Amino acid sequence: MRRTFLAPFATLLIIAGIGNAQKITNQAPARGIARPKLVVGIVVDQMRWDYLYRFYDLYKAGGGFKRLLGEGFSCDNTFVPYLPTVTACGHACIYTGTTPAINGITGNNWWDNNLQRSVYCTDDKNVSTVGSNNESAGQMSPANVLTTTITDELRLASNFHSKVWGISIKDRGAIIPAGHAANGAFWYDSKTGNFITSTYYSKSLPVWMQQFNQRKLVDSFYEKNWTLALDKSVYEQYCDSDENSYEARPFGDNARQMPYTLQSYKGKDYGKIAGTPFGNDLLLELAKATIAGEQMGKGNNTDFLAVSFSSTDYVGHAFGTHSWELLDTYVRLDETLGKLFSYLDKTVGKDQYTVFLSADHAAPHIPAFLQKNRLLSASWDDGEIKKDLTDFSKQQFNGLNLVRFVTEYDVYLDHSLMDSAKLDASNVKKAFIQYLLKKDQVYQVVDKPHAATATVPAKLREMIINGYNPQRSGDLQIIGKPGIMDGGKTGLSHGVWNAYDAHIPLVWYGWGIKKGSTSRETYMTDIAVTLAALLHIQIPSGSIGKSIEEVIK
């Protein structure tokens, strides 16, 4: 079932000319408005800003990162302006120009206070999977996003002639950026090794996508195995030791260090590809197939391809920021981006397309790695917090478990149970706050509906408010001390306010973009607004960002 999103205002800036005789063109001669043929939005999942420069000397002259930095415009102090700093929220903020408080994407998962159940960010049980018999993998749509996206506004501005497609390994990385009015979105089904979609977009996969899936490129990537892209001495200079007890082992207990043999997964386990650099290469091939199959950048209107590289996130979670695997992944991603830009040069035309590259969030260092180097850090898992608070609740409130849900240090309390027990909610919250403040890991606990008066720094207070949606957020936000990470004994997680999770890259390149950089503080919310200014279209319906004027020629 296709569901069309209705914007909450009646009149939008429609760049379509006046009268039936006028054609919409990229140059729009009658109106003098020029636009690029194609916009490519690139999100690198879990990319820290400093990876641009920490690995700079290892990036190739013909690769993607040096081309972006050398010929484009870098906003070097770009931050996530809300909590929690996780994947779904980041993609939503980039493309809506607003925060979870307004766009409604308050996490990868949340407890819906109206529906009284847990919700996944792109869940939609009213649609069905297309392209696989794995039904649950495709019951997805952008229905939970409460505002328009910049991609929706492009479709509206062109009277739906502009083509918009979203692609990613992750469903949320493809669906949310593509928006409500997209031509389509494709994400990876790890059970079949195919890219799939849902009936929200169409009843069948395009022929070119069916042909792409038939190539079974995953198997060809497995045959390469994961070897070192650079000389071993480079990894020894830039990274932690190759084998560490605090790294996860996604390829089995016996696979503890590089290189990794992947051939045994061929035809059997299609999920492992996501945790290797080859997941990014697979997405490159899909990007090329989408551009060719849909003839993007060939028409009279600006088209938009939203690409989210997910493998950086899987590798980062498993091995950490100073691992051999992570460095190898970024060196290879640099080459992958270079190939993408070369393809765009040949098919769309050099200087005929615009690119932005950013991240949905960044990442902390693994606590055990920091501790080894005499830096303060510790892990504190959400599951552990919920169990602890549940035990406290039962002791404090006559056996009642008032803790309904805990995610990203956001504590949801059971208000219906409080009401039936005739407990005062404010007193209950005070009891939990006083208990949590005794924990060594805790800096502060904020009563979220009253965050405006919280005794925390203004920037942090604003991030909490920006992330709070009454229908989809919890009651208490736990603020850990710097270095406290939500996670277990191996790997890393993210989601907090600190710069290591919130400082992201933002680089612009191509048509309409100046060369240069700024150290002025900018925000993730500014991306969609800047695109709207570049394209001369309306900003998304909930946008609160500002155009980054330095970027545009």
C-alpha positions as CSV (number, residue, x, y, z in Angstrom):
1,M,0.0,0.0,0.0
2,R,1.5,3.3,-1.1
3,R,0.9,6.1,1.4
4,T,1.5,9.7,0.3
5,F,2.7,12.2,2.9
6,L,0.7,15.4,3.2
7,A,2.7,18.5,4.1
8,P,1.2,20.6,6.9
9,F,1.1,23.7,4.8
10,A,-0.9,24.4,1.7
11,T,1.5,26.3,-0.4
12,L,5.1,25.3,-1.1
13,L,7.7,26.9,-3.4
14,I,7.1,25.1,-6.7
15,I,9.9,25.8,-9.1
16,A,8.0,24.7,-12.1
17,G,7.6,27.9,-14.2
18,I,4.3,29.6,-15.1
19,G,1.9,28.2,-17.6
20,N,1.5,24.8,-19.2
21,A,3.9,25.5,-22.0
22,Q,7.0,26.1,-19.9
23,K,9.3,23.1,-19.3
24,I,11.1,22.5,-16.0
25,T,14.9,22.5,-16.8
26,N,18.0,22.4,-14.8
27,Q,18.8,25.9,-16.1
28,A,15.2,27.1,-16.1
29,P,15.9,29.8,-18.8
30,A,12.7,31.8,-18.3
31,R,13.4,32.1,-14.5
32,G,17.2,32.1,-14.7
33,I,17.5,29.5,-11.9
34,A,20.3,27.0,-12.3
35,R,20.5,23.7,-10.5
36,P,22.8,20.7,-10.5
37,K,21.7,17.6,-12.5
38,L,22.1,15.4,-9.5
39,V,22.6,15.7,-5.7
40,V,24.3,12.8,-3.9
41,G,23.9,12.8,-0.2
42,I,26.5,10.6,1.5
43,V,26.2,9.5,5.2
44,V,29.1,7.5,6.6
45,D,27.7,5.7,9.5
46,Q,29.7,6.3,12.8
47,M,32.3,8.5,11.2
48,R,34.2,10.7,13.6
49,W,35.2,14.1,12.3
50,D,38.9,13.5,13.0
51,Y,39.1,10.5,10.7
52,L,39.3,13.1,7.9
53,Y,42.6,14.3,9.2
54,R,43.9,11.4,11.3
55,F,44.2,9.2,8.2
56,Y,44.8,12.0,5.8
57,D,48.3,11.0,4.8
58,L,47.0,7.5,4.0
59,Y,44.3,8.6,1.6
60,K,45.1,8.5,-2.1
61,A,45.4,11.5,-4.3
62,G,42.8,10.0,-6.6
63,G,40.6,8.9,-3.7
64,G,37.4,10.5,-2.4
65,F,38.5,12.2,0.8
66,K,41.3,14.3,-0.6
67,R,39.1,15.3,-3.5
68,L,36.4,16.5,-1.1
69,L,38.8,18.4,1.1
70,G,40.9,19.8,-1.7
71,E,38.2,20.8,-4.1
72,G,35.2,21.2,-1.8
73,F,34.2,23.0,1.4
74,S,34.6,21.5,4.9
75,C,32.6,22.6,7.9
76,D,35.1,21.5,10.6
77,N,33.0,22.1,13.7
78,T,29.7,20.5,12.9
79,F,27.8,18.9,15.8
80,V,24.8,16.8,16.5
81,P,22.4,19.1,18.5
82,Y,20.3,16.5,20.4
83,L,20.2,13.3,22.3
84,P,20.6,10.4,21.6
85,T,23.3,10.4,19.0
86,V,22.3,7.2,17.1
87,T,21.7,6.1,13.6
88,A,18.0,6.7,12.9
89,C,18.1,10.1,14.6
90,G,21.1,11.2,12.6
91,H,19.7,10.3,9.3
92,A,16.4,11.9,10.2
93,C,18.0,15.2,11.3
94,I,20.3,15.5,8.3
95,Y,17.4,15.2,5.9
96,T,14.6,17.0,7.8
97,G,16.7,19.8,9.1
98,T,15.2,19.3,12.6
99,T,15.6,17.4,15.8
100,P,13.8,14.3,17.3
101,A,11.5,16.6,19.3
102,I,9.9,17.6,16.0
103,N,10.6,14.9,13.4
104,G,9.6,12.2,15.9
105,I,12.6,9.9,15.4
106,T,13.7,9.7,19.0
107,G,15.9,6.7,18.6
108,N,16.5,3.5,16.7
109,N,13.8,2.1,19.0
110,W,11.6,3.8,21.5
111,W,8.6,3.2,23.7
112,D,5.5,4.8,22.3
113,N,3.6,6.3,25.2
114,N,0.3,6.4,23.3
115,L,0.5,2.9,21.7
116,Q,2.0,1.5,24.9
117,R,4.6,-0.7,23.0
118,S,8.1,-0.7,21.7
119,V,8.5,0.8,18.2
120,Y,11.3,0.4,15.7
121,C,12.1,3.6,13.8
122,T,10.9,2.3,10.3
123,D,8.4,-0.3,11.4
124,D,5.2,-0.5,9.3
125,K,3.1,-3.6,9.6
126,N,0.7,-2.2,6.9
127,V,3.2,-2.9,4.1
128,S,4.9,-6.1,2.9
129,T,8.4,-7.2,1.7
130,V,9.3,-6.9,-1.9
131,G,12.2,-8.9,-3.2
132,S,12.5,-11.6,-0.5
133,N,10.5,-14.2,1.3
134,N,12.0,-12.8,4.6
135,E,8.7,-10.9,5.4
136,S,9.9,-9.0,8.5
137,A,12.9,-7.5,6.7
138,G,10.7,-5.5,4.4
139,Q,7.8,-4.4,6.6
140,M,9.3,-0.9,6.6
141,S,8.4,2.6,5.5
142,P,9.0,6.3,6.5
143,A,5.6,6.5,8.2
144,N,7.2,7.3,11.7
145,V,8.9,10.5,10.4
146,L,6.6,13.3,11.3
147,T,7.9,16.0,8.9
148,T,9.0,16.4,5.3
149,T,12.6,15.8,4.2
150,I,14.7,17.8,1.8
151,T,14.1,15.0,-0.7
152,D,10.3,15.4,-0.2
153,E,10.7,19.1,-0.9
154,L,12.6,18.4,-4.0
155,R,9.8,16.2,-5.3
156,L,7.2,18.8,-4.4
157,A,9.2,21.6,-6.0
158,S,9.5,19.7,-9.3
159,N,5.9,18.5,-9.2
160,F,7.3,15.0,-8.6
161,H,9.4,14.9,-11.7
162,S,12.7,14.8,-9.8
163,K,13.8,11.3,-9.1
164,V,14.7,10.4,-5.5
165,W,16.2,7.1,-4.4
166,G,17.7,5.9,-1.1
167,I,20.1,3.0,-0.7
168,S,21.9,1.5,2.2
169,I,22.8,-1.8,3.9
170,K,20.6,-0.7,6.8
171,D,16.8,-0.2,6.2
172,R,16.8,3.0,8.3
173,G,19.8,4.4,6.3
174,A,17.9,4.1,3.1
175,I,14.3,4.8,4.1
176,I,14.5,7.9,6.2
177,P,16.7,9.9,3.9
178,A,14.6,9.0,0.8
179,G,11.6,10.6,2.5
180,H,7.9,10.0,2.2
181,A,7.5,10.9,-1.5
182,A,10.5,9.0,-2.9
183,N,10.5,6.9,-6.0
184,G,12.0,4.1,-3.9
185,A,14.4,2.9,-1.3
186,F,16.5,-0.3,-1.2
187,W,18.1,-2.0,1.8
188,Y,20.0,-5.3,2.3
189,D,18.4,-8.5,3.4
190,S,21.2,-10.5,5.2
191,K,19.3,-13.8,4.8
192,T,19.2,-13.8,1.1
193,G,22.0,-11.5,0.0
194,N,19.5,-9.4,-2.0
195,F,18.5,-5.7,-1.8
196,I,14.8,-5.4,-1.1
197,T,12.1,-2.8,-0.7
198,S,8.5,-2.7,0.5
199,T,5.0,-2.3,-1.0
200,Y,5.1,1.3,0.3
201,Y,7.1,2.0,-2.8
202,S,6.1,-0.6,-5.4
203,K,4.7,-4.1,-5.8
204,S,7.9,-5.4,-7.5
205,L,11.6,-4.7,-7.8
206,P,12.6,-2.8,-11.0
207,V,14.1,-5.1,-13.6
208,W,17.5,-3.5,-13.2
209,M,17.4,-4.3,-9.5
210,Q,16.4,-7.9,-10.1
211,Q,19.3,-8.2,-12.5
212,F,21.6,-6.6,-9.9
213,N,20.5,-9.2,-7.3
214,Q,21.1,-12.0,-9.7
215,R,24.8,-11.1,-9.9
216,K,25.3,-12.2,-6.3
217,L,28.2,-9.8,-5.9
218,V,28.5,-10.7,-2.2
219,D,30.0,-14.1,-3.1
220,S,32.5,-12.4,-5.3
221,F,33.6,-10.1,-2.5
222,Y,33.9,-13.1,-0.1
223,E,36.3,-14.7,-2.5
224,K,38.7,-11.8,-2.1
225,N,39.0,-12.4,1.7
226,W,39.9,-9.4,3.9
227,T,43.6,-8.8,3.6
228,L,45.7,-5.7,4.6
229,A,45.3,-2.9,2.1
230,L,48.6,-1.3,3.3
231,D,51.9,-2.4,4.6
232,K,51.8,-3.9,8.1
233,S,54.1,-1.2,9.4
234,V,51.4,1.4,8.7
235,Y,48.9,-0.3,11.0
236,E,51.6,-0.6,13.7
237,Q,52.2,3.1,13.5
238,Y,48.6,4.3,13.4
239,C,46.7,1.7,15.5
240,D,46.5,-0.2,18.7
241,S,47.8,-3.8,18.6
242,D,46.0,-6.1,16.2
243,E,44.6,-8.5,18.8
244,N,42.9,-7.3,21.9
245,S,40.5,-9.0,24.4
246,Y,38.2,-5.9,24.2
247,E,37.5,-6.3,20.5
248,A,34.6,-8.4,19.4
249,R,35.0,-11.5,17.1
250,P,32.4,-11.3,14.4
251,F,34.2,-13.9,12.3
252,G,34.4,-16.5,15.1
253,D,36.6,-17.1,18.2
254,N,39.5,-18.4,16.1
255,A,39.5,-15.2,13.9
256,R,41.3,-12.8,16.2
257,Q,43.4,-10.7,13.9
258,M,43.8,-9.6,10.3
259,P,43.7,-11.0,7.6
260,Y,40.3,-12.7,7.7
261,T,39.2,-15.6,5.5
262,L,35.7,-15.0,4.1
263,Q,35.5,-17.6,1.4
264,S,33.7,-20.1,3.7
265,Y,30.7,-17.7,3.9
266,K,30.1,-17.8,0.2
267,G,26.5,-19.0,-0.5
268,K,25.9,-19.6,3.2
269,D,26.1,-16.5,5.4
270,Y,25.2,-13.3,3.6
271,G,25.2,-11.2,6.8
272,K,29.0,-11.1,7.4
273,I,29.6,-8.8,4.4
274,A,28.1,-5.9,6.4
275,G,31.0,-6.1,8.9
276,T,33.7,-5.8,6.2
277,P,34.8,-3.0,3.9
278,F,33.3,-4.9,1.1
279,G,29.8,-3.9,2.3
280,N,30.7,-0.4,1.1
281,D,32.0,-1.7,-2.2
282,L,28.7,-3.6,-2.6
283,L,26.8,-0.3,-2.0
284,L,29.0,1.5,-4.6
285,E,27.9,-1.1,-7.2
286,L,24.3,-0.5,-6.2
287,A,24.7,3.2,-6.5
288,K,26.1,2.8,-10.0
289,A,23.3,0.5,-10.9
290,T,20.6,2.8,-9.5
291,I,22.0,5.8,-11.4
292,A,22.1,3.8,-14.6
293,G,18.9,2.0,-14.2
294,E,16.9,5.1,-13.3
295,Q,18.8,7.4,-15.7
296,M,19.5,9.8,-12.8
297,G,20.9,13.1,-13.8
298,K,19.7,12.8,-17.3
299,G,16.4,14.6,-17.2
300,N,15.2,18.1,-17.0
301,N,15.1,18.2,-13.2
302,T,17.5,17.7,-10.3
303,D,17.6,14.2,-9.1
304,F,18.7,13.0,-5.6
305,L,20.5,9.8,-4.6
306,A,20.8,9.3,-0.8
307,V,23.6,6.8,0.0
308,S,24.4,5.6,3.5
309,F,27.5,3.5,4.0
310,S,26.8,1.2,6.9
311,S,29.9,-1.0,7.1
312,T,31.9,1.6,8.9
313,D,29.5,1.3,11.8
314,Y,29.6,-2.4,12.0
315,V,33.4,-2.4,11.9
316,G,33.6,0.4,14.4
317,H,31.2,-1.3,16.9
318,A,33.2,-4.6,16.7
319,F,36.8,-3.4,16.7
320,G,36.9,0.2,17.9
321,T,38.4,3.5,16.8
322,H,42.1,2.5,16.9
323,S,41.8,-0.9,15.3
324,W,43.6,-2.2,12.3
325,E,40.2,-3.1,10.9
326,L,38.9,0.4,11.2
327,L,41.9,2.0,9.5
328,D,41.7,-0.5,6.7
329,T,38.0,0.2,6.2
330,Y,38.5,3.9,5.9
331,V,41.5,3.5,3.5
332,R,39.3,1.3,1.3
333,L,36.3,3.6,1.7
334,D,38.5,6.4,0.4
335,E,39.1,4.4,-2.8
336,T,35.4,3.5,-3.0
337,L,34.4,7.2,-2.9
338,G,37.0,8.0,-5.5
339,K,35.5,5.4,-7.8
340,L,32.0,6.9,-7.2
341,F,33.1,10.4,-8.1
342,S,34.9,9.1,-11.2
343,Y,31.7,7.3,-12.2
344,L,29.6,10.5,-11.7
345,D,32.2,12.5,-13.7
346,K,31.6,10.1,-16.7
347,T,27.9,9.6,-16.5
348,V,26.5,12.9,-15.1
349,G,29.4,15.2,-15.9
350,K,32.1,16.8,-13.8
351,D,30.8,20.0,-12.1
352,Q,27.2,18.9,-12.9
353,Y,26.5,17.2,-9.6
354,T,26.6,18.3,-5.9
355,V,27.8,16.1,-3.1
356,F,27.7,16.4,0.7
357,L,29.3,13.9,3.0
358,S,28.5,13.7,6.7
359,A,27.8,11.2,9.5
360,D,24.8,10.2,11.5
361,H,26.9,10.2,14.7
362,A,30.5,9.6,15.7
363,A,32.0,7.2,18.2
364,P,33.9,7.0,21.5
365,H,37.0,4.9,22.1
366,I,36.6,1.5,23.7
367,P,36.8,2.0,27.5
368,A,39.3,-0.8,28.0
369,F,41.6,0.8,25.3
370,L,41.4,4.1,27.2
371,Q,42.1,2.5,30.5
372,K,45.1,0.7,29.1
373,N,46.4,4.2,28.2
374,R,45.6,5.7,31.6
375,L,42.5,7.6,30.4
376,L,39.3,7.5,32.4
377,S,36.5,5.5,31.0
378,A,34.0,2.7,31.8
379,S,31.1,0.8,30.3
380,W,27.5,0.8,31.7
381,D,25.0,-1.2,29.8
382,D,21.3,-0.2,29.4
383,G,20.3,-3.7,30.4
384,E,22.3,-3.5,33.6
385,I,20.7,-0.1,34.4
386,K,17.2,-1.4,33.9
387,K,17.8,-4.4,36.1
388,D,19.3,-2.2,38.8
389,L,16.4,0.3,38.6
390,T,13.8,-2.5,38.6
391,D,15.3,-3.9,41.8
392,F,15.2,-0.5,43.4
393,S,11.7,0.1,42.3
394,K,10.4,-3.1,43.9
395,Q,12.2,-2.3,47.1
396,Q,11.0,1.3,47.2
397,F,7.4,0.9,46.0
398,N,6.0,-2.2,47.6
399,G,7.1,-4.7,44.9
400,L,6.0,-2.6,42.0
401,N,8.2,-2.4,38.9
402,L,7.7,1.1,37.7
403,V,10.5,0.8,35.0
404,R,8.9,0.1,31.7
405,F,11.8,0.7,29.2
406,V,15.4,1.9,29.2
407,T,17.3,2.8,26.0
408,E,20.2,5.2,25.4
409,Y,20.1,6.2,29.1
410,D,16.5,7.3,28.6
411,V,14.3,5.8,31.4
412,Y,10.6,5.3,30.7
413,L,8.4,4.9,33.8
414,D,5.0,3.1,34.0
415,H,2.5,5.9,34.5
416,S,-0.5,3.7,34.3
417,L,0.8,1.6,37.2
418,M,1.7,4.7,39.2
419,D,-1.9,6.0,38.7
420,S,-3.5,2.7,39.7
421,A,-1.3,2.6,42.8
422,K,-2.1,6.3,43.5
423,L,1.6,7.3,43.4
424,D,2.6,10.9,42.7
425,A,4.7,10.9,39.5
426,S,7.0,13.8,40.6
427,N,7.8,12.0,43.9
428,V,8.5,8.8,42.1
429,K,10.9,10.5,39.7
430,K,12.7,12.3,42.6
431,A,13.3,8.9,44.2
432,F,14.8,7.5,41.1
433,I,16.9,10.6,40.5
434,Q,18.3,10.5,44.1
435,Y,19.1,6.8,43.7
436,L,20.9,7.3,40.4
437,L,22.9,10.3,41.6
438,K,24.7,8.0,44.0
439,K,26.1,6.0,41.1
440,D,29.8,6.6,40.3
441,Q,29.0,6.7,36.5
442,V,26.4,9.5,36.8
443,Y,27.0,13.2,36.4
444,Q,23.4,14.3,36.4
445,V,19.8,13.0,35.9
446,V,17.3,15.3,34.2
447,D,13.5,15.2,34.5
448,K,13.0,15.4,30.7
449,P,9.6,17.2,30.7
450,H,11.2,19.9,32.8
451,A,14.6,19.9,31.2
452,A,14.5,23.7,30.6
453,T,15.1,24.3,34.3
454,A,17.7,21.5,34.7
455,T,21.0,22.6,36.4
456,V,23.2,21.5,33.6
457,P,25.2,23.6,31.0
458,A,22.9,25.3,28.5
459,K,24.3,23.4,25.5
460,L,23.6,20.0,27.2
461,R,20.1,21.3,28.3
462,E,19.3,22.2,24.8
463,M,20.4,18.8,23.4
464,I,18.0,17.1,25.9
465,I,15.1,19.4,24.9
466,N,15.8,18.9,21.2
467,G,15.6,15.1,21.7
468,Y,12.4,15.1,23.8
469,N,9.1,14.2,22.2
470,P,6.3,13.6,24.7
471,Q,4.7,10.7,22.8
472,R,8.0,8.9,22.2
473,S,10.5,9.8,24.9
474,G,11.0,8.7,28.4
475,D,10.9,10.5,31.8
476,L,14.5,10.6,32.9
477,Q,17.7,11.3,31.0
478,I,20.8,9.9,32.7
479,I,23.9,11.9,31.9
480,G,27.0,9.9,32.4
481,K,30.4,11.3,33.4
482,P,32.7,11.8,30.4
483,G,34.1,8.5,29.2
484,I,31.0,6.5,30.3
485,M,29.8,4.3,27.4
486,D,26.7,2.3,27.0
487,G,28.0,-1.1,26.2
488,G,29.5,-4.4,27.3
489,K,33.0,-5.9,27.7
490,T,33.9,-5.8,24.0
491,G,33.5,-3.3,21.2
492,L,32.0,0.2,21.4
493,S,28.6,1.9,21.4
494,H,27.5,5.6,21.2
495,G,24.6,7.8,21.9
496,V,25.7,10.5,24.4
497,W,26.3,14.2,24.2
498,N,30.0,14.3,24.3
499,A,32.1,15.5,21.4
500,Y,33.4,12.0,20.7
501,D,29.8,11.0,19.8
502,A,28.5,14.4,18.5
503,H,31.3,15.9,16.4
504,I,30.8,14.8,12.8
505,P,32.3,15.6,9.4
506,L,30.5,17.8,6.9
507,V,32.1,18.3,3.5
508,W,30.5,19.8,0.4
509,Y,31.7,19.3,-3.2
510,G,30.8,20.0,-6.8
511,W,28.2,22.2,-8.5
512,G,27.5,25.4,-6.7
513,I,30.0,24.8,-3.9
514,K,32.9,27.1,-2.9
515,K,36.4,25.8,-2.1
516,G,37.5,26.3,1.5
517,S,36.6,25.6,5.1
518,T,35.1,27.1,8.2
519,S,35.8,26.5,11.9
520,R,32.6,28.3,12.8
521,E,30.3,26.0,14.8
522,T,27.6,24.5,12.5
523,Y,25.0,21.8,13.2
524,M,23.5,18.8,11.6
525,T,20.2,20.7,11.3
526,D,21.9,23.1,8.8
527,I,22.5,20.5,6.1
528,A,18.9,20.3,4.7
529,V,18.5,24.1,4.9
530,T,21.7,24.7,3.0
531,L,20.6,22.3,0.3
532,A,17.3,24.1,0.1
533,A,19.1,27.4,-0.5
534,L,21.4,25.8,-3.1
535,L,18.5,24.3,-5.0
536,H,16.1,27.3,-4.4
537,I,13.4,25.1,-3.0
538,Q,11.4,25.2,0.3
539,I,13.0,24.0,3.5
540,P,11.5,20.9,5.1
541,S,8.3,21.4,7.2
542,G,10.0,21.2,10.6
543,S,13.4,22.7,9.9
544,I,15.1,24.7,12.6
545,G,18.6,24.9,11.0
546,K,20.3,27.8,9.2
547,S,21.9,27.9,5.8
548,I,25.7,27.7,5.9
549,E,26.2,30.7,3.7
550,E,30.0,30.2,3.3
551,V,29.4,27.0,1.4
552,I,27.5,28.3,-1.6
553,K,29.0,30.1,-4.5
